[in-house]
Amino acid sequence: MAKPKRRYVCQACGSVSHRWQGQCADCGEWNSLTEDAPETVFSAKHDLSSGGRAIAFEPLDAPGEKLQRRGTGIAEFDRALGGGLVPGSAILMGGDPGIGKSTLLLQAAASIARAGGDVVYISGEEAAGQVRLRAERLGLAGAPIRLAAATSVRDILTTLGTMAPPALLVIDSIQTMHSDQIEGAPGTVSQVRGCAFELIRFAKEYGTALVLVGHVTKDGSIAGPRVLEHMVDVVMSFEGERSHQYRILRSIKNRFGPVDEIGVFAMAGQGLEEVANPSMLFLSGREQPVAGSAVFPAMEGTRPVLVEIQALIVRLASGATPRRAVVGWDSGRLAMLLAVLEARCGLSFSTAEVYLNVAGGYRLSDPAADLAVAAALVSALGDRPLAAEAVWFGEISLAGEVRPVAHSAIRRREAAKLGFSQAYGPPGGAGTEREPRYGEIALLPNLVDRILSSP
């Protein structure tokens, strides 16, 4: 047997290096490499073709018991999950500190426990008394939840083995868990991977729905090894600005339902409250028409959400370097759109500062937002307010063409439901009487002429 080799694992991205260095070569983080358990290298080739036990194969249509989803009692949470908790599933939930992850999970656990489900809540960051104080503030002190403060995975699994398997097991958080069989402090790559594997194995074997709370890095991604997201069935991100009252629970990966579904909540004194109509939340405060404001019907999974896109153009003196500031949208996409407006429509933004904001701190990734952003930019440049009852959607190509997007009918119906009477988008979108009056825009110059020629 050869001498064990030293290896160093980056705590930010999980990459492996065989020598220590100050900066990770893959993600660029400084002082993130820590020594991991040595990897034993064998000189002899192993033959794994014999010595194991035979596995049993089953046909694809083999009869079996259908898994029944369990509702959490929170409709927005169930929507993001795809309909509820699947027995034996593993869910990883990440979010910024203080965003409300523990509050939401405590509310869901209390609802399931009151409905007759056995719930175990393990806190590795707070003492049991601190969790009880939060439950009292939320009015959940009477819920029959089994609460404990522990960080040893061996102790947790030993205790769970002496009782009936619970319907829901919450681990808050996975970065605080520790296994005595693995070297390293809690939160290291090897500890997070090993502890998660043992907990997920328990959930799969006994049909317990497992929820793991994960810390996030400064760029918003879940801390720890990337393999953790591959091990679980569902990855959820809890987003929002702590300065705003709303929170968005977004499904990034889901083996049992659609991805990109969202649940919208508002933080109140009694915890997180569901927002049944998020469009009204993001469009509040639009009493008077203002130049540079356009309404965009975004699609989040199967749900349409109307959001307001705001633009501001500030002319500078000659020689000054203009700024481009974007909040809630891709800055590279904005640069491309400004280039298309200059090249195809003759508009000049080179001597102006451009500020773009998605109202309410909402984050857009839908390519159909191109037309709404362009409408807001042209409106701000010409100081011409857009029609207050109009929505805009469509993807813009480098040639200045407005291309079709998915779910245009659903977008228009949601706009009509909220009182919008006009919709502007790519050609071929004529709707029914229940939808807003539709205006086709084939080329970007048509949009500019429509906005700048309006009274």
C-alpha positions in Angstrom: 0.0 0.0 0.0 1.4 3.4 -1.0 1.9 6.3 1.3 -1.4 8.3 1.7 -1.4 11.6 -0.2 -2.3 14.9 1.3 -5.2 16.7 -0.3 -6.8 20.1 0.3 -10.5 20.8 -0.4 -11.9 24.3 -1.1 -14.7 25.1 1.4 -16.4 27.3 -1.2 -16.6 25.2 -4.3 -15.4 21.7 -3.2 -12.5 21.5 -5.7 -9.6 19.3 -4.6 -5.9 20.2 -4.7 -2.9 18.2 -3.7 -1.0 21.1 -2.3 -2.0 24.1 -0.2 -2.3 27.5 -1.8 -3.7 30.8 -0.7 -6.3 31.1 -3.5 -8.5 28.4 -5.0 -7.7 27.9 -8.7 -11.3 27.1 -9.6 -13.5 29.7 -7.8 -10.9 32.3 -6.8 -11.7 32.4 -3.1 -8.9 33.2 -0.7 -7.9 31.1 2.3 -10.6 28.5 1.6 -8.4 25.4 1.2 -8.4 23.1 4.2 -6.7 19.7 4.6 -9.2 16.8 4.2 -8.9 13.2 5.3 -6.1 11.5 3.4 -7.0 9.5 0.4 -5.5 6.0 0.5 -3.8 5.0 -2.8 -3.6 1.3 -3.6 -0.9 0.0 -5.9 -2.7 -3.2 -6.7 -5.7 -3.1 -9.1 -9.0 -4.2 -7.4 -11.3 -6.7 -9.0 -14.9 -5.9 -8.1 -16.5 -8.5 -10.4 -17.0 -11.0 -7.5 -17.5 -11.2 -3.8 -20.7 -9.1 -3.6 -24.3 -10.0 -3.2 -26.7 -10.3 -6.1 -29.2 -7.5 -6.6 -32.8 -8.1 -7.6 -34.1 -6.4 -10.8 -37.7 -5.3 -11.3 -39.7 -4.5 -14.4 -40.5 -0.9 -15.0 -44.3 -1.5 -14.7 -44.0 -3.6 -11.5 -47.0 -3.0 -9.2 -46.2 -1.0 -6.1 -47.7 1.3 -3.5 -48.2 4.8 -4.9 -46.6 7.5 -2.8 -49.1 10.0 -1.4 -48.0 13.6 -0.9 -48.5 15.1 2.5 -49.7 18.7 2.5 -47.8 21.1 4.8 -50.9 23.2 5.5 -49.2 26.2 3.7 -50.5 26.5 0.2 -47.5 28.5 -1.1 -45.0 26.0 0.3 -46.9 23.1 -1.3 -47.0 24.9 -4.6 -43.2 25.3 -4.6 -42.8 21.7 -3.6 -45.0 20.6 -6.5 -48.0 19.6 -4.4 -46.6 18.7 -1.0 -44.0 16.5 0.8 -43.2 13.1 -0.8 -42.5 10.4 1.8 -38.8 9.5 1.7 -37.7 12.6 -0.1 -34.8 14.8 0.9 -35.2 18.6 0.6 -32.4 21.2 0.8 -33.5 24.7 1.6 -31.0 27.6 1.4 -31.3 31.3 2.0 -29.6 34.4 3.5 -29.3 34.6 7.3 -32.5 36.0 8.9 -34.6 35.6 5.7 -37.1 33.3 7.5 -36.1 29.7 6.8 -36.5 28.5 10.3 -39.7 30.4 10.7 -41.3 28.9 7.6 -40.2 25.3 8.6 -41.4 25.8 12.1 -44.8 26.9 10.8 -45.0 23.9 8.4 -43.9 21.5 11.1 -46.5 22.8 13.5 -49.2 22.5 10.8 -48.3 18.9 10.0 -48.1 18.0 13.7 -51.5 19.5 14.4 -52.9 17.4 11.5 -51.7 14.2 13.2 -48.3 13.7 11.7 -45.3 12.9 13.8 -42.7 15.7 13.4 -39.1 15.8 14.7 -37.3 19.2 14.7 -33.5 19.1 15.4 -31.8 22.4 15.9 -28.0 22.6 15.7 -27.7 26.4 15.9 -30.1 27.3 18.6 -30.9 25.9 22.0 -34.3 24.3 22.5 -35.4 27.3 24.6 -34.7 29.7 21.8 -36.8 27.6 19.4 -39.6 27.6 22.0 -39.5 31.4 22.3 -40.0 31.7 18.5 -42.8 29.2 18.6 -44.5 31.3 21.4 -44.2 34.4 19.3 -45.7 32.7 16.3 -48.5 31.2 18.3 -47.3 27.6 17.8 -46.4 26.7 21.3 -49.2 24.1 21.6 -48.1 22.1 18.5 -47.0 18.5 19.4 -43.5 18.8 17.8 -40.6 16.7 19.1 -37.9 19.3 19.6 -34.2 18.7 20.4 -30.9 20.6 20.2 -28.2 18.3 18.9 -25.3 18.2 16.5 -24.1 14.6 16.6 -25.6 12.5 13.7 -24.8 9.3 15.6 -27.0 10.5 18.5 -29.8 11.7 16.2 -30.0 8.4 14.3 -29.7 6.3 17.4 -32.6 8.2 19.0 -34.7 7.9 15.9 -34.0 4.2 15.8 -35.7 3.7 19.1 -39.0 5.3 18.0 -41.5 5.1 15.1 -40.2 6.8 12.0 -41.5 10.4 11.9 -43.4 11.8 9.0 -41.1 14.9 8.9 -37.6 15.4 10.1 -36.1 18.9 10.0 -32.4 19.4 10.4 -31.4 23.1 11.1 -28.8 23.2 9.7 -26.7 20.6 7.9 -23.5 22.7 8.3 -23.7 22.2 12.1 -24.0 18.4 12.0 -21.0 16.3 13.0 -20.0 12.6 12.5 -17.4 11.0 14.8 -16.4 8.7 11.9 -15.1 11.6 9.8 -12.2 13.8 10.5 -12.7 17.5 10.4 -14.8 20.2 12.1 -18.5 20.7 11.4 -19.1 22.5 8.2 -16.2 21.1 6.3 -16.7 19.4 2.9 -16.2 15.9 4.2 -18.5 16.4 7.3 -21.3 18.0 5.3 -21.2 15.2 2.7 -21.0 12.4 5.2 -23.7 13.7 7.5 -26.1 14.4 4.7 -25.5 10.9 3.3 -26.4 9.2 6.6 -29.5 11.4 7.1 -30.7 10.9 3.5 -30.2 7.1 3.8 -32.4 7.1 7.0 -35.1 9.1 5.2 -35.1 6.7 2.1 -35.2 3.6 4.3 -38.0 4.6 6.6 -40.1 6.9 4.3 -39.5 10.0 6.3 -39.6 13.4 4.6 -36.3 15.1 5.4 -35.7 18.9 5.2 -32.1 20.1 5.5 -31.4 23.8 6.0 -28.3 25.0 4.3 -26.1 28.0 4.7 -25.3 30.2 1.7 -22.2 31.9 0.5 -21.9 35.6 -0.1 -23.0 35.2 -3.8 -26.2 33.4 -2.7 -25.2 29.8 -3.6 -25.5 27.0 -1.0 -22.3 26.5 1.0 -20.5 23.2 1.1 -19.8 20.7 -1.6 -21.8 20.9 -4.8 -22.5 17.2 -4.6 -24.9 18.0 -1.8 -27.4 19.4 -4.3 -27.1 16.2 -6.3 -27.7 14.0 -3.3 -31.1 15.5 -2.4 -34.4 15.3 -4.4 -35.4 19.0 -4.0 -33.3 22.1 -3.8 -35.2 25.3 -2.7 -34.0 28.9 -2.4 -35.6 31.3 0.0 -35.0 34.8 -1.4 -35.9 38.4 -0.6 -34.5 41.6 0.8 -34.7 41.9 4.6 -35.7 45.6 4.0 -38.8 44.4 2.2 -41.6 42.4 3.8 -42.1 39.8 1.1 -40.1 36.5 0.6 -40.0 34.2 -2.4 -39.5 30.5 -2.0 -38.1 29.2 -5.3 -37.7 25.6 -6.4 -34.4 25.1 -8.3 -34.4 21.3 -8.5 -37.4 19.0 -8.0 -37.5 15.3 -8.9 -41.2 15.1 -8.0 -42.6 18.2 -9.7 -41.9 21.2 -12.0 -38.9 23.5 -11.4 -39.0 27.3 -11.2 -42.3 27.2 -9.2 -42.4 29.9 -6.6 -44.3 30.5 -3.3 -44.7 34.1 -2.2 -44.8 35.1 1.5 -45.0 38.4 3.4 -43.2 38.7 6.8 -45.6 39.9 9.5 -45.6 40.0 13.2 -47.1 36.5 13.4 -44.6 34.9 11.1 -44.8 34.4 7.3 -48.1 35.0 5.7 -49.1 33.6 2.3 -49.6 36.0 -0.6 -52.3 34.6 -2.8 -52.0 37.3 -5.5 -48.3 38.4 -5.8 -49.0 40.6 -8.8 -50.9 43.1 -6.6 -47.9 43.1 -4.2 -45.3 44.0 -6.9 -47.6 46.5 -8.6 -48.7 48.5 -5.5 -48.1 52.2 -5.6 -48.7 52.7 -9.4 -51.3 55.5 -9.1 -49.9 58.0 -11.6 -48.2 57.3 -15.0 -44.5 58.0 -14.8 -42.0 58.0 -17.6 -39.7 55.0 -17.6 -42.2 52.5 -16.0 -43.4 49.4 -17.8 -45.4 46.4 -16.6 -44.1 42.9 -17.5 -46.1 39.7 -17.1 -43.4 37.2 -16.0 -43.7 33.5 -15.8 -42.5 31.6 -12.7 -43.2 28.0 -13.4 -46.9 27.8 -14.1 -47.7 31.0 -12.3 -47.8 34.4 -14.1 -46.6 37.3 -12.0 -46.9 41.0 -13.1 -44.0 43.1 -12.1 -43.0 46.7 -12.7 -39.8 47.6 -14.5 -38.4 51.1 -13.9 -35.8 52.9 -15.9 -34.0 56.3 -15.4 -31.9 58.1 -18.0 -29.6 60.9 -16.8 -27.7 63.0 -19.4 -24.1 63.8 -18.5 -21.7 66.6 -19.5 -19.3 65.7 -22.3 -16.3 63.7 -21.2 -17.9 62.1 -18.2 -18.0 58.3 -18.0 -21.6 57.1 -17.8 -22.7 54.4 -15.3 -24.9 51.4 -16.0 -26.6 50.2 -12.8 -29.0 47.2 -12.8 -31.1 45.7 -9.9 -33.1 42.6 -10.5 -32.0 41.9 -14.1 -28.9 40.7 -16.0 -26.5 43.6 -16.6 -25.1 41.8 -19.7 -28.6 41.7 -21.1 -29.0 45.4 -20.5 -25.8 46.2 -22.3 -26.9 44.1 -25.3 -30.3 45.8 -25.4 -28.8 49.3 -25.3 -26.5 48.3 -28.2 -29.5 47.1 -30.3 -31.4 50.4 -29.5 -28.4 52.4 -30.7 -27.6 50.3 -33.8 -31.1 49.6 -35.0 -33.1 52.6 -33.8 -30.6 55.4 -33.7 -31.1 56.2 -30.1 -28.1 57.5 -28.2 -27.3 56.3 -24.7 -23.5 56.8 -24.9 -23.6 60.1 -23.0 -26.2 59.1 -20.5 -26.3 57.2 -17.2 -28.8 54.3 -17.3 -30.4 52.9 -14.2 -32.7 49.9 -14.3 -34.7 48.5 -11.4 -37.3 45.7 -11.0 -39.7 47.1 -8.4 -39.9 45.4 -5.0 -36.5 43.7 -5.3 -37.9 41.0 -7.6 -35.3 39.1 -9.8 -36.1 38.4 -13.4 -34.6 35.7 -15.6 -37.3 35.5 -18.2 -36.1 36.4 -21.7 -39.5 37.8 -22.5 -38.6 40.8 -20.3 -36.6 42.3 -23.2 -39.6 44.2 -24.7 -40.7 45.6 -21.3 -37.2 46.8 -20.6 -36.8 48.4 -24.0 -40.2 50.1 -23.5 -39.1 51.5 -20.1 -35.8 52.7 -21.6 -37.4 54.5 -24.6 -40.1 56.0 -22.3 -37.4 57.4 -19.9 -35.3 58.7 -22.8 -38.1 60.5 -24.4 -39.9 61.4 -21.1 -43.1 59.9 -22.4 -45.1 57.9 -19.9 -46.4 54.6 -21.1 -50.1 53.7 -21.0 -51.0 52.8 -17.5 -53.3 49.9 -18.6 -50.7 48.2 -20.9 -48.3 45.3 -20.4 -45.3 44.5 -22.6 -43.5 41.2 -23.3 -41.3 39.7 -26.0 -37.7 38.6 -26.7 -35.6 41.0 -28.8 -32.9 39.7 -31.2 -29.7 41.4 -32.2 -31.3 42.3 -35.5 -34.0 44.2 -33.6 -36.8 41.6 -34.2 -39.4 40.9 -31.5 -39.6 37.1 -31.3 -42.4 35.0 -29.8 -42.2 33.7 -26.2 -43.9 30.9 -24.4 -47.2 31.2 -22.5 -48.3 34.4 -24.1 -52.0 33.6 -23.6 -51.5 32.9 -19.9 -49.6 36.2 -19.6 -52.5 38.1 -21.2 -55.2 36.4 -19.1 -53.4 37.3 -15.9 -53.1 40.9 -17.1 -56.8 41.1 -17.9 -57.6 39.6 -14.5 -55.8 42.6 -12.9 -57.5 45.2 -15.0 -55.0 45.8 -17.9 -56.8 46.4 -21.2 -53.8 46.4 -23.6 -51.0 44.0 -24.3 -48.0 44.5 -26.6 -45.9 41.6 -27.9 -44.6 39.7 -30.9 -46.7 39.0 -33.9 -49.1 36.0 -34.0 -50.6 36.5 -30.5 -54.2 37.5 -31.3 -56.3 36.4 -28.3 -59.9 36.0 -27.2 -62.4 38.5 -26.0 -61.5 37.8 -22.4 -57.9 38.9 -23.0 -56.6 42.5 -23.4 -56.6 44.2 -26.7 -53.4 43.0 -28.4 -50.9 45.2 -30.3 -48.3 43.4 -32.4 -44.8 44.7 -32.5 -42.6 43.0 -35.1 -39.5 45.2 -35.0 -37.9 47.3 -32.3 -38.2 50.6 -34.4 -42.0 50.0 -34.3 -41.8 50.1 -30.5 -39.8 53.4 -30.6 -42.2 55.0 -33.0 -45.3 54.0 -31.0 -43.9 55.4 -27.7 -42.3 58.6 -29.0 -45.2 59.5 -31.3 -47.8 59.2 -28.5 -49.1 62.5 -27.1 
